[in-house]
Amino acid sequence: MRENNGLKVLYVSVEVAPFAKTGGLADVAGSLPKSLVSMGYDVRVAMPRYQQIDTKMEYVVDFPVEMAGRQSTCVVREGSIPFKGNNGDGQVPVYFVDNYHYFNRGGIYCYFDDADRFAFFCKAVLDMLPKIDFKPDIIHCNDWHTGPICMFMKEEYMDYPFYKNMKTLFTVHNLEYQGNFSADVFGIMGMPAEVFHPEKVEFYGMFSFMKAGLVYADIISTVSETYSKEIQTERYGEKMEGLLKRRAKDLFGIVNGIDYEVFNPGTDPRIHKNYGIETINLKKENKYALQKEMGLPQKDVPVIGLISRLTGQKGLNFIMDEIDEMLKNDIQFILLGAGDEFYETGFEKIEKKYPEQVGVFIGFNAPLAQRIYAGSDMFLMPSRFEPCGLGQLFSLRYGTIPIVRLTGGLAETVFDVDEDKKRGNGFAYREFSSAEMLKAINRAVKFYNDNPSGWSTIVKRAMGADYSWSKSAKKYADLYDRLMKRTK
């Protein structure tokens, strides 16, 4: 176990698996702290308590939080995330920050007062610390919802002895989602007027939660080294590239991992038939079961899966443009996702046009997602940008070969079988175009059909690779060490 000098970390996220999830943020927040705790760090998680969370928890404390001269009650309850580590069973303490008015609702996002809700959460997290007698060395904030924590720390809380030496790390999971709200929102923060300035949190006349994190955090990370460089360019910087360039020396990229305990084809209870590298032949049983579930003919043809938020970022328009050409191959295409109505209705129309080759499920269905990872032969990710991407990591773990555009974390985890004979684990292309996507799909299908032994080799290579948190958690630990050395 590495030397951690008793380092204490509060990991803050508004989504944490298994309690509340809409995307990859929750998977990261639910798994990275487990790896850090297993390494000997005192890591605790803070998140809102939404209505849907009914896990076992105990009351800890309640106190008033002042926002814009008005006090709202915060109730803190404690639960945990259990895990099995190399040194036996363990658990990550989780503090649930509750307020009936803000969080006793049916979902996580998309409410008219989201700015108020998450501003309250940020301030409550900081006010909570002395009351629960936990004094972290580092507060690790995640995505725009937690950006104001960094602002509050520098502009207000550092004046109090309890907070004086605390440092903040702000991790950007997707720069496209920034939490930009009207200037009125700034009024509820209780910050001095000079903070609402272009050099600080003002962003084209709006208050930006994301910018608050980027400006005030002691150090910034994002979820792949490639993405850390991409977001410093006009193409990917979402109008914040200038700020990110100025903070380049404080910006680091670390590829996400996945939880190999939860996502294990050998033990996963959500898939039809468990299998491993030595029993790879059983994977086909998952394909036939998936075909049956999706109403497709059960036969041994290449099945291409896709699980995604249905948004423009994901390159889905290319699939819609090229679907006729794609399906000239004897293949099947299965999609699971929800998002923009344009894509939802578009793919439903494709399913009706090709009922023997296309299966579509619009919505969120975690068990079905696992069956798609296990039952597909290939996994398609033609993204315009992909900060890290978890889909390709899940698919590799389940021996499903990714077809991806090389951007962000995809460029660091997927290696083209034709370009890299030793590490090749997928089919990759660089240009963001439908033509290049189609070429990669055709290459994958041809390889599958013409070279069964070669396909078996890359499937085993994919399953044998280590994309768990073991490596990435060590890099986060190194980043914590770097931050503490700056303090000294």
BELHUTA-V115012 format. One record per backbone hydrogen bond with DSSP energy under -1.0 kcal/mol. NH is the residue of the N-H (numbers start at 1). CO is the residue of the C=O. Records with the same first field share a line. If there is no record, write none. Layout:
NH=CO  CO
This chain:
7=4
9=42
10=138
11=44
12=140
13=46
17=26
19=16
20=16
28=24
29=25
30=26
32=28
35=31
36=32
37=33
38=34
40=37
41=36
42=7
43=41
44=9
45=93
46=11
47=95
49=97
51=103
53=50
58=78
60=76
61=76
63=74
65=72
67=70
70=67
72=65
74=63
75=98
76=61
77=96
78=58
79=94
81=92
83=90
85=88
88=85
90=83
92=81
94=79
95=45
96=77
97=47
98=75
103=99
104=100
105=103
114=111
117=113
118=114
119=115
120=116
121=117
122=118
123=119
124=120
125=121
126=122
127=123
128=124
132=128
134=129
137=8
138=8
139=167
140=10
141=169
143=171
146=143
147=144
149=146
150=147
151=147
152=148
153=149
154=150
155=151
156=152
157=152
158=153
159=156
160=157
163=160
166=163
167=137
169=139
170=219
171=141
172=221
177=174
181=207
185=182
187=184
188=185
189=186
195=192
196=193
197=195
200=197
201=195
202=197
203=206
206=203
207=181
208=201
209=179
210=178
212=208
213=209
214=210
215=211
216=212
217=213
219=168
220=250
221=170
222=252
228=224
229=225
230=226
231=227
232=229
233=230
237=233
240=237
244=240
245=241
246=242
247=243
248=245
250=247
251=248
252=220
254=222
258=467
263=259
264=262
267=264
268=264
275=265
282=279
283=280
287=283
288=284
289=285
290=286
291=287
292=288
293=289
294=290
295=292
296=291
299=297
301=299
304=332
305=378
306=334
308=336
310=338
311=309
314=311
315=312
318=315
320=316
321=317
322=318
326=322
327=323
328=325
329=326
331=329
332=302
333=357
334=304
335=359
336=306
337=361
340=310
344=340
345=341
346=342
347=343
348=344
349=345
350=346
351=347
352=348
353=349
354=350
357=354
358=354
359=333
361=335
363=337
369=365
370=366
371=367
372=368
373=369
374=370
375=371
376=372
377=303
378=303
379=401
380=305
381=403
384=313
394=390
395=391
396=392
397=393
398=394
399=396
400=395
401=377
403=379
404=427
405=381
406=429
407=405
409=386
410=407
411=408
414=410
417=426
420=416
424=420
425=415
426=415
427=402
429=404
433=431
437=433
438=434
439=435
440=436
441=437
442=438
443=439
444=440
445=441
446=442
447=443
448=444
449=445
450=446
451=447
455=451
456=452
457=453
458=454
459=455
460=456
461=457
462=458
463=459
464=460
473=469
475=471
476=472
477=473
478=474
479=475
480=476
481=477
482=478
483=479
484=480
485=481
486=482
487=483
488=484
